[in-house]
Amino acid sequence: MTISTKWQAWIQKNERLIAHPCNYELRFVESILAGISELSPDDVHAQFPFKDQLNGNRRIDFMILNEAKGLRLAIEIDGLAKVQPEKEVFNYAGWNDMLTRQNALLRALGCMLLRYSNQAWKYRPADVRTEIRSELLRQEFEFSQRVAQKITEQERQNTLEIDLQKKEIERAKAVNDMTSISLLSQKIDGLLEANTQLQKIIREQTNTSQHLEAENNKILRELEHIRRSAPLHNVGENAQEFLVADNPESAESENNRMAWILAKKLTGVPVISSAVVLDPDQQDELASKIKQQLPVPEKTKQPILLLTLVCFLIVVVCLLVWGPHYLTSNEDIVVENRVQVSSVQKPSPPPPVIPESPTVLRSEQAGEYAGEIRTVCGPLVQITSSGKANFLNFSKRYPDTPFNAVIWDENAADFIGINQHTGQEVCVNGMIEMYKNKPRIQLIHKNQLSITR
């Protein structure tokens, strides 16, 4: 088949990487990949490198990557030589190595993997092209929906912030603070303008999603017809390998990261906090907080004060009785790079705290705001463990770190994969407390933590 000049240039550029005695990789590009209209040569990487569990260098035949579209698809083509090289003797070592590489790929990259035998793509190329197109359209459709959701969250968050600012204006009017009224009014105008832009982008993303969904449904019907009329296994095994059970967190984290990056590029509008995007539960709590800021009638203040005093006394008694048990942890014994995950079913954690201020602190500043709910950001340089506590050390390694976040073993399941983000910019949100003269935030819910790139 005739291929475009762009694909010809790609082949020339990657000639060394796709070299094979039988030219299988070259023929796969010419007959399969170059015939997929949705696929750009710029998104295809030959012999894509990654690390396995033992930190060894591995490669996959083809990797399709496009963060602007949410595409992450690995493709491997195989013959029998890897497992049955000669004399019909099954090569168990080769078979085990192939599966090890496959698992390492899924774990490291959190992507989808399609495997094809050489028989399948050589003798049924149209079917293989259809299957790859279907997967690409599915990923792009789901990603488009995810981006629209992120932008909708921004819009709702801005709306809640507008309501808060209006309450502040009411208070400023009560004391005739004209300067504050002017500043707050300007902020509200900016948020209203931002929401107008966000609504326009949401409509565009919705139209894109509808188009992709229609195209994907068409391809799925075609694919179902192909499978019913002539199953691929007649000419060779064509096994799809979906994400294995212990890897959804990796895929979900990567998809969320890409969606959030694109949402920020599309909007160009700063959100309330650049490090933390509130999920629906947090937004509901913020809306409740707005309502709670309404003036309290005089006749109800006295019972409320009495009830508050009783609750305070109960909390003090509980802290005196049970507090020391939870506050004593030996932080001096350090075991690096270990986050233990409890296999015991734990109760649902309480919802994360909501920052009362959009101000983002650097890790070195955290100690100045002890007792306040804040968002703290900085490079995650080390993860250590002591007893039942796991410590995320920011900016410097223990014991010189100026700030850390604590994850207790009972909550560790919500933070699986955090060790993959050492060396990156990480933000945590919650009450800053002092322990052994060091500021820290206890992480209970995964929404208290975000990764910035």
N, C-alpha and C positions, 0 to 999 in steps of 0.2 A: 504494500500500500504506500501511496505517496504521503510524505510527512512534511510539515511546515518547516520553514527556514529556522524558526526558533528552536524546534526540536533537533534539527540537524546541527545547530550550533551547540546545543546541550550535549549531544552525542560526542561531538568533537572535543568539547571541554572535558568530558568525563571518560574519554576513551580508555585511559589507563585503569580507571576504577571498575569498568564493566568488562574488562578483558576476560575471555573464557575460551578454552579449547574448542568448544562447540558454538561459541557466540550466543549462548542462551540469554544472558542479560541484555545484550544488544537487540536480539530478536524480540525479547519481551517488551523493551521500550518501543520498538518500531511498530509491533503488531497490537500491543495492548495500551500502554500509557499514552502514546502519541495520538491514539484514536479516541480519547476521552475529552470531550469538548470543555468540560468544567475544570480540567486540570491544566495548570500553567507549568511549563518547564522550570520556572524559577522556584516552584514549591517542592520539586523532587530532588532528593539528596541520595546519591548512590553510595553504597558501602558506609552507611551512617554509623559512626562510632558511639559506643556507650560502655559503661563499666558494669561488670557482673558482681556477684556477692563477695567474691574474693579480691575485688578491686582490679581484676584483670581486664585487659582491653578486648572488646567484642565488637562485631559489626553485623548490621542487618542489610540485606540486599538493597532495599529501597525504603526511604522514609519520606512521607509527604507531610510537610509542615507549612502552615500559614496561620499565624496567630491572629491576623485581622479577620479571618474567616472561621477560626476555631477548628482548623484541620490538623489532626494528628493521627496518621494512619501508616503503619508499618506493613511492608509486603515482603514475603520471602518465597522464593521459588526453589524447588528441590527435586532432585532425581533420586533413584534408588542407591546411587553410589555411596551416599553417606552412611547407609545402614547395611548395605549388601554389596560390597565392592567386588567380590570375586568368589567363584566356586559356590555360589548360593549360600555362603556362610553369613549368618546374621551378625552384624557388628554392634554388639551391645555398648561398647565404649562410644562409638559414634552416635548411637541413638540417645544415650544419656547426655552427651555433650550438647546435642541439638536441643533437647528439652531444657537443659540448664540455661542455655543461651536465651531460649524463648521466655522462660520465667524471669530471667534477669532483665530482659527488655521491658516486659510488662511492669515489673516492679520499679525500675529506674525511671521510665518515661511516662507511665500511666496512660498508654495509648492503646488503640485498637490494632490487632494483628490479623492479617489475612495470609494464609499459606496456600500455595498452589503447587501441584505436581507439574513437572514439565509436560506430561501427557495432556493435562487439562488445558493449559493455556495455548499449547500448540494446535490442538485439534478442535477446541471450542473457544476461540478467541472472543467471539461476540458475547458469549455467555459470561466470560470472565470480565470483560469491559463493563457489562451491565451491572454485575455485582459490585465492582469497585465504584462505579458511578453512584449506585444506590447508597453505599456507605458514605461517600463524600457529601452527597446531598443531605443525608440524615444528620451528619455532624454539623454542616453549615446551618441547617434549619434549627437544630436544638441550640446552637451557639447564638444565632440571631435572637431567639426567644430569651435566652439568658441575658444578653446585652440589653434588650428592651426592659427586662425585669430590673436590672441594675439601675437604668436611667429612671424608671418609674419610682424606685426606692429613693433616688435623689430628689425627685419632684415632691414626693410625700414628705420627706425629711425637711425640705425647704418650706413646705406649707406649715408644718408644725413649728418651725423656727419663726415664721411670720406671726403665728398666733402668740408665741412667747413675747416677741418684740412689741406687739400691740398691748399686751399686759404691762410691759415696762413703760410704754408711753402713758398709759393711764396713771401709773404711779408718779411719773415725771410731771404730769399735768397737776397732780394733787399738791406738789410742792413748787409748782411754777418754774421748773427747771427747763428753760427754753433751749439751752445747749444740748441737753440729752434728747429732748424731743426732736430736734433737727437731725441729730446723728442717727437716731433710731428710725426716723422716717426715711432717711437716705438708704439705710440698710434694707428696709422693707421694700423700697422701690427696686433695689438691686436684685432681691430675691424674686420679686414678681417678674422682672424681666428675664431672669434665669429660667423660671418655670415656663415662660412663653417659648423660649428656645428648646427646653426639654420636651415640651408637648409636641413640637414640630418634629424633633428627632424620633420620638416614640412612634408617631404616625408613619414615618419613613421605615423604621425597623419593622413595624407591623406589616406594611405592604411587602417588604422583603421576605418576611417569614411566610406570608400567605403564598407568594410565588414559589418559594422553595418547597413548601409543603405539597403544592399541587404537582410540581415536577417529580418530587420523590414518590408520591402516590402512583404516578404514572409509571415510573421505573419499577416500583414494587409489583405492580400488576404484571408488567412484562416479565419480571424475574420469576414470579410465581408460575406464569405460563411456561417458561423455559424449564423450570424444575419438574413440572408435572409431565411435560411432553418428552423430555430426554434428560434424566438426572445426570449430573456431572460425574457421579462415581462410575459410570459405564466406561469412562476413558481414563480414570485416575482419581485418586483421592483428592478432595478439595475441602479440607477441613478449615472452618473458621475458628480462630481461637479468641474468645472474648476475654475481657479482663478476669483474672482469677479472683477467688474469693477475698484474698487479703489485700487487693489493690484498689478497690473503689475509692478509698480516701485519696490516693495519689491522683487518680483521674479527676475526681471532683475538685481537689485543690487546684490542679492545673487549669481545668476549665474555668473555674471561678476567677483565677488570676488573669487569664487571657481576656475574659469577658469584661472584667473591671478595667483593664488597661484600655481596651477599645472604647468602653463607655466614656472614660475620661478624655480620650482623643476626640470622640464625636462631639461631646458637649463643650469642652473648653471652658467649663464653668466649675469653679471651686465648690466642693461640697462643704457641709458644715464642719466636718473633720476629715482631713485628707487621709487619716490613718484608719478611721473606723467608720464603716457604713452600717447603720442600724438595720437589723432584720425586722420583720413584721412585729414580733413580740416586743422588741425594744421600742419600736415606734408607738405601739399601743400604750406602753408604759409611759412614754414621753407625753402622749396625748392626755393620759390620766393626770400627769404632773401639771399640765397646763390648766386643767379643770380645777385642780387642787389649789391653784394660785388665786382663785376668785375670793373676794372678801368674805370673811366668816361673820354671820350675824352675831351681835353682842350677846343675845340670849343663849347662844350655843357654845360660847367660848369657855364658860366655866366647866361644864361637863367634859369638854374635850381636854382641858388642862388636867382635870382629875384623872381621866383615863390614861393620858400620856404619862403622868407621874407613876401610876400603878404599873404600866408596862415597863417603864424605866427600872423600877425596883426589881421586877421579875428578871430582867436581863442582867442586872448587877449580881443577883443571887446565883443565876446560872453560870456566869463567868467565874465567880468565886469557887463554885463547886467543881465545874468541869473544865474551866479554861486552861489550867496548868497542864492538863493531859495533852491538849492539842498544841500548846505553845512550846513544849519541850521537844526539840529535835536536835540531834548532834550534827551540826553543820560543818564541824571540823574534819570529819572523815570524808574524804572526797574520792568518789569513783567516777572517772571521766566517761562521758559519752554513753551513759546508760539511762534509759527511761523505761521503768518497769510498768507493764500494763496488767492491771488486775483482771483476772478472768472471771471473778465473781460478779454476778449481776448487781449493779448498783442502782439506787433510786435515782429518778430524774433530778438533775441539779437545779437549783433555783435559777431564775433568769439572771443574766449578767446585769451589772450596775450600768446606769446611764450617765455619761459624763455631763456634769452641770455646766461645763464651759467647753467651747470648741478649741480652747488653747491646747496645743501639743507641746509637751516638754521633751527636752533631750534627757537622756539617762543621767547625765551629770547634774541636772537641776532637780531631780526628783526629791532629794532630801529636804529641799526648801518648802515643799508642799505637803508634808506629812499631815495625815488626817483629812486630806481632800480627795475627791474623786477626780482623777485626771487620766489623760492619755499620755503615755511615756514611750518614746521611740529611741532606738539606737541600734548599733550593730550587735547581733547575737554572736558572741565569740566562743562560748563554751556552755556545755550542758553537763551538770554534775548531779550526783545522787548521794543522799545520806539518810539512812533509816527508811522511812516511808515518804520522804520528800524528794522532789526533783527540782533542781535549781537552774533557771535560765539566766546565765550571767551576761550582762551587757557591757560593751565598751572595753572591759579588761577582764582577764582571767581571774578566778578565785586565787588568793583572798583580796585582790586589789580592785575587784569590780565595784563601781560606784552605785550599782543598782541591780537587783535581780527580781525575777518572777518565780513564784513557787507553784508547782503542780504536785498535789498529793497523789499517791498511788491510786486512790479510789476514783480520782477524776482523770487519770492518765489516758484512758481509752479515747477521750475526746480530742487528744492532742497527738495521736499517732502520726508519725512522719515529721515531727518538728525538728528532729535531729538532722534532716536533710537540708535545713535552712540555716545552719551555722555559717557565719560569714556574711549573712544578708541583713538588710535593714528590717527590723521587726518592731511592731508597736503593740503594747498591751494597755488595757483599759480597766480601771478599778480604783479602789481605795488604797492610797499610799500609806503604809504603816512602817514603823521603825522596829527592827529586830536586831539586837546586838549592834546598835548604832548604825545599821545599814537600812536604807529605804527599800521596800519591796512591795509587790502587789501579788495577792493570792489569786490564781487562775482556777475558776470553777467550771466555766462554760467556754466552749471553743470560740464563741462570738466575742470573747474578751481579747482575742489575739488576731492580728492580721499581719500579712507579709507584704512589704512594699519592695518594688524592684526599680 
